[in-house]
């Protein structure tokens, strides 16, 4: 169950910024043969020229949650060129009560597999990370989020859900495994009907909770967006898909039964395409700019950037006031695209969040309003 404090409630003393990453150590990671950084529990500003490795550090931090990191890179591509040893990242975190050691990296025996250790003990899966850390990020590569396919928007939304409902990562993993197996059977053309029914049962048992969790987070985001600084737009969010439509008009159990029948009826069509046509893997996050009553995809580049930043900051607010995992916010090269007033509004919002935020930029002067309130780290070229 997701437990959130409403935007109107005061942030309790327990949520003051006493949680975050206190040290980061890299080995054979991207441009870094080795790297160590001691961090303070305040906004961290990483500055330096292009190509110095600022985004690489954010990517290393992004492996504190399940998934393939903020670049969605293949694990074998992360290892520093010319080095045969697998890449690894070690983090020490303060959870407000004590210290926690997390390590992750490439499996030396299987370079396409990522290992995770928590306090020296091997974790069963990456999904365990969601119980300890919650995170949201914004990178320049996300500027096309509204223009490209729905898969990227689903991944974006699911990362937000991970932070508020750690079980979501495990549900998605089980769902995606069953989906992959069903698609394989469809492409083979002949299969054991009981095996197919078993896979479809997993898709239903995991798919409905996945959809409900996504919908709940969108509802919470809408509540925060209503209270957001007017310097940024307040988008309207919704989740669209056949499963969502079923859940709107039927109770969960009835929707599950209807979904079960529809998936079974779709086998003939799905066999022709080799893909499962129904389920939360087809859902899409819809974003509307209310001032123009216009879909985000039709807005200007600047409006899309502002809408995306609004969603990210609303998500960060939810993470900052929830109980459980340590919340982190990563903002890569964001301030260069904002005018002075919006930069000021963003920094004020970051300080109100009471969560450790990592920012990057080439021009340190753009962060002057954070001087005295953040930790500034200037990076030199590594080549």
N, C-alpha and C positions, 0 to 999 in steps of 0.2 A: 504494500500500500504506500502511495506517495503521500508524505506529510509535508505541507508547505505552509509558510506564514504568509498571510495576505499582504499585498503591497501597502495597506494602510497601517499595519502593525509596526510598532517601533522595533528596530533590530535589537535583540537581547544582548546583554553584555557578553554572553558566550560566543556571539558571532563576531566580536571585534577581531581585527586581523591578527590572530595569533596562530594561524595555520598556513602552511605553505611549504615550498621547497627551500631547504637551507643549504644544500650542497648538490652540485651536479658534476659528474665525472664521465668523460667520454673516452672511448678507445676504438681506434680504426673506424671512426664514424665520419663519413663524408670528407670534408676538408681537414678534419682534425685527426692527427695520429694519436694525440692525447690532449685532454683539456680538463681543467678543474676550475670550478667557480663556487665561491661561498656567497650565498644569497641572503638578503635580509627580508623580513616579513613586511614588505612594503612594495609599491610598484617598482619594477626593475626595467630600466631603460637601456637597451643595447644599441649603441651607435657605432658607426664606422662606414667606410666607403662600400660601394657595391662589390660583391664578390668576397667579402671578408669572412662570411660564415654566420651572419646573424640569423638568417632563416634556418640554417642547419641546427642551431641551438634550440630554436622553437620546435623544430621537427623532433629533436631528441626528447624534449619535454612532452610532446604529443604522444609518445609511446608509453606514457603513464596510464593511458586508458586502452581498452581493447581496440583492435583494428590495425590498419597499416599506416597510421600517422597522417599528418596533415598534407603530405604530398601523395599519399596513396601509392608509394613506391614499392617495387618488388624488394624483398629483403636482401637479395644478393646484390642489388644495385646501390645499397646504402654503404657497404663496406668501402673504405678508402681505397682508391685506385692504387694498384701496385702492392697491396698488402694482402697476405693470405690468411691472417688471423681473423676470425669472425668479429663483427662489430659488437660493442657492448656499451650499455649506459647504466650508471649507478646513481641512485638518488637517495638523499637523506631528507626526510620530511618531518615536520612538526605538526602533529594533529591537535595541538592545544593542550594535550595532557602528557605527551612524551614524544620520543623520536621513533621513526619508522624507517627501515631500510628496504628499498625496492631495487631490484636489478632486473634488467631485461636485455636480450640480445639474440643474435643469430645462433642457432644450433650448429655446432661444429660438424655434426654428422649429417645433418639435413639443412643445407643453407636456405631453404625456403620455409623453414619453421622457426617461430620465435619462442624462446623460453622466458619464463618469468619466475623470479624468486622474491619472496616476501619474508623479511627477517631471516634470510638464509635458507628458508624452506621452499622447495620447488612447488609452485602453484599448479593445480590441476589443469587450468586453462587460462587464457588471457582474460576471460570474463571475470575472473576473481578481482582484477584490477578495479573494476567498476565499484566494488565495495569500499575501496579506499580513496579513490580520486575521482572527481568529476571535473569536466573541462569543456570549454567552448573556445573556438578560435575563429579569426577572420584573417584571410590571406588575400593577396592580389589575385590569385588563381580562382577565387570564389566570386569574382566580379561578374562572371558569366553564369552564375547559379540559376538565374531566372530565364536565361536564354537557351540553355542546353537541356538535355533530357531529364526525366523525372527521377532517374536513379540517384543523381547527385543531391537532389532536394531530399529524397528519402534518407540518404546517408547523413545529411546535415541534421535532419530532425531526429534520427535515431541516436546521434551523439548526444543531443540534448536530453533525450529520454534516459540514456545510460546514467547520466549524472543524478537523475531524480528517482530512478527505479533500477537498481543494479541488476535485478533479475531479467531485465529486458535484453541484456547482451546474451544471456544463456538461451532465452526463448528464440531470439533471432538465429543463433547458431544452430539450434535444433531444427528450426523451420527451414533454413537455407540448406542444411544437409538433406532433409527429406525432399525438398524441392529439386535439388540436384539429382537425387536418386530417381524421382518420378520422371523427370525429363529424360534421363538415360533410358528408362524402360520404354518411354514413348517412342524414342528414336529407334530402339531395337525392334519395335513393331509387335512382338509377341512377348507375353509376360504371364506370370502367375497372378490371377485375379486377387487372391488373398494378400499377396505381397503389395499389390497396388492399393488395395483397400487400407492396409496398415499404414502405408506412406501418406495416404490422403487423410487418415485420421490424425496423424501428427500435424499435417498442415492446418487442420481445423482447430485442434486443441491448442496449438501455439499461435495460429494466425489471428484468432479472435482476441486473445489477450494482448497481442502486439498492437492491434488496431486500437483497442481501448486505451492502452497506455499512451499511444501517440495522441489520441484525441484529448486525453486528460491534460497532457502537457500543453497542447495548443490552447485549451481553455485557460490554463494558468498564465500562459504568455499573454493572452488577450487582456487578462486582468491587470498585468503589469504595464502593458502598452498604454492603457487608458490613463495611467498616472505618470507617464514618461515626460521628460523635459520637452517642451514644445519646439525646441531648437531642431529636433529631429522629427520626421514624419511618424505617424502612428498607423502602421499597416493593419489591415484586417487579414487574419489567417484562417484557413480551413483545410481540411483533409478530404480529398475526393477519391472515390473508388467504389466498386461494387460492394465490398464488405462494409464500408462506411454507410452506404445507402441502406443495406439490410439492417444494420444496427440502429439506424434512425427510426425505422418503422416497426421493428420487432424487438422483443426481449432477447437477451443473449442466447438462451437455450434454443429459442425458436430460430434465431438467426443461424446458429450452428447447424441445426437440422436442415435448413434451407441451403446453406453453403455446402453441406455434405452432398445433397442431391444434385446441386448444380455442378460441382466438381466431377461427380460420377458421370453426369450427362455430357460433360465436355470432353470425355476421353477420345471420342472419334475425331473431333476437331483438333484437339491437342496432339493427337498422333500424327496428323498431317503436317503440323507446324513444328513438332518436336519440342514444344514449349507449353508450360502450364499457363493458361490464359486467365485464371481467376485466383485472386488472393491478395494479401497486403503487399506483395512484391510488385503489384501494379498500381499502388496508390500514389497520389501526387499531392505535394504541399502547394496550395494555391495562395498567392499573396496579392492583395488588392491595395492600391493607393487610394484611400477614401476621398481625398481632396479633389481628385480627378475622376473618381469612380472608374479606375483603369487598372488592368492587370499589370503587375510589375514588369512583365516581359515587354510591354508596350511603352514603358516609361523611358525617360532619357537616362543616359549612363550615370549622370550625377544623382538623379532620383533613385535609381536602382541601388547605388552605393549607400545612399542615406537610409533607404528602406532596410537593406541588409544589416547595416550597423545598428539600426533600431532593434531589430530582432535579436542580434547577438547581445546587445546590452541588456535587453529584457531577459534573455536567457541567463546572462551572468547574474542578474539580480536574483533570479530564482535559485541559482546555485549558492549564492552568498547567504541566503536566509534559510536554507534547508538544513536539516540535521544529517549527520552521517559523514559522507565523504569529504575530503579536503577539496575545496573549489579553486580552480585556476582559470585565468583568462589570458589568451595569447592573441596579440594584435600585431600583425606583421605589416609594416609600411602603410599604416592607416592614416596618420596625421598629415602626411604630405598632400593628401587630396581634400583636406578640410580647410575652410577659411578660419580666420582667427577666432571668431565668435563660436563656431562649432568645435574648434579645438578646446577652447576654454570649457564649453559645456561638457565635452567628452571627459576631460580631466577631472572636472568636478564630480561627474557621475562615477568615474573610476574610484575616486577617494571615498565616495559614499558607499560603494559596494562592500568595503571591508573585506576584500579578497585579494590575494596576490595576483597582480597583473603584470605580464611581460610584454613590453613594447619594443619595436625596432624602428630605426630610421637612420637616414644618412646625415641629417642635419640636427645636431644637438640643440640648436637654438629654438627649434619648434617645440621642444619640451620644457621650455624655461619655467612654465607655471608649475611644474612638478619639482623644481629645485627645492631642496630642503625637506621634501616629502617623499622622495623616491631615491632609489639607489641607481646611480649612473655608472655604466660599464662601457668604456671605449675599447673597441676591438681593433687590433692591427691586422694587416694582411698576413695570411698563413702560407702564401706561396712564395 
